[in-house]
Amino acid sequence: MGLDLERVQRNIRDAETSDLLDRITAYRPGMDPEAIALIEEELRRRGVTAEDLLTHAEHLKRTAIYLPNGTAARCCRCARPASVREDGWHYLWGWLPVIPRAYYNCANHAPATQVK
């Protein structure tokens, strides 16, 4: 299955700058090289500098949780990089706990007592 570059380009054009910065820094290791090039081009078009990219990447290195594959864990409620991990259960039919699992939350969705 190939990459639909037109669809990717539309998605990138419609995305907020902060979302593109997250994609190009926190999620870069899991991305297709063509998508990386398109995001970098869009960020340049929006006036984002190399220094802005570096600042964003450094911030994420301090705050985000990174997985063994090199990408940041995604918040379970949005697409932002997660900064808090909670252990919980996966429930079958909404009431039967069956599998222990980790839940990742960004700073916006983390419980107030766990925000760094």
Secondary structure as UniProt FT lines:
FT   HELIX           5..14
FT   HELIX           17..25
FT   HELIX           28..30
FT   HELIX           33..45
FT   TURN            46..47
FT   HELIX           50..63
FT   TURN            68..69
FT   STRAND          84..92
FT   TURN            93..95
FT   STRAND          96..105
FT   TURN            107..109
FT   TURN            112..114
//
